[in-house]
Amino acid sequence: MISSTRFIRTHLANSHKKRAFLLNYIPDRESKNKYIDFHYTPQDSYRLYLPPTITDIEFIYSCDGLVCLSNDRECNVIYLWNPSTKQFKMLPAPNKNLSGLHVFLGLGFDSISNDYKLLRIGFQYPRGVEAELYSLKANSWKEIQVPKTLLYTFPSKFVHVKPGILYLESGDKILAFDLHKEVFRLYTFPSIALSNVLDFEGHVTMAIKSRDGSARSLFVLNDVCGKESWTKLFDLDVKIERVYHYLGTREFIVRFVGERGLYFYDYKTRETKKCDLQRSQRAMWAPIKYTESLVFVNGFEQQGH
């Protein structure tokens, strides 16, 4: 049954309706076996060990239950891992040499081609931006043409919100990449961002602070026939300094002004609960959102116990 594509997609759709997990990686240089902590509630967490071939992590990202890992900063060695099924795959080596660039990975599902695709993109001034795209169906990489007007000012992480499109907060703009058309687009956003791009109930949103600092609100991006606009959905607690994820069931992961730790925040009741997890100073190791799935890709190997 698990090999049925329809069953896998149905299971994934149901998982997206549930509250997501937080994946938290803290490097343990003394331990030979690397692991990731899964947090579901402040009291409910467990630990999963990585496949033994993955000896270190410099980059971590997740989409549809697939966790994308790399053990070097240029993301030359890349793995896909499904913690739910304990299956993993090492991808073929990328074609482009992105040494010296700030490299990011974004994984998403191209529903038109029925294919998971991985964007590997590097930024560095004045060298510019270079990118390539991996197709799981073809099991190969191809170069992607990047517009010369594309600018990069601040490191972030891709978010896969709408089917087939990756979003990356980039300075005062949002960079979007269409996995099927293989084209980039830039959006502007209002005022001061308190978050990267957030997936709020399947909508592209951002937490925004008013210019006078008196309000924090969640705004949704509207794109109708190529015309963009932003609409306020609701206000957030004015003491929120940063919003990291929307987990579903009304809960965000946030940091408050003057606080070092993270909190679960219910945007309707405004109740908070301390999120007791270790935090790394590295942005690439920040806790990420994870949804359980049975998604399988060609070439997966079974992880040993």
Secondary structure, 3 states (H helix, E strand, C coil): CCCCHHHHHHHHHHHHCCCCEEEECCCCCCCCCCEEEEECCCCCEEEEECCCCCCCCCEEEEECCEEEEECCCCCCCEEEEECCCCEEEECCCCCCCCCCCEEEEEEEEECCCCEEEEEEEEEECCCEEEEEEEECCCCEEEEECCCCCCCCCCCCCEEECCCCEEEEEECCEEEEEECCCCEEEEEECCCEECECCEEECCEEEEEEECCCCCCEEEEEEEEECCEEEEEEEEEECCCEEEEEEEEECCEEEEEECCCCCEEEEECCCCCEEEECCCCCCCHHHCCEEECCCCCCCCCCEECCC
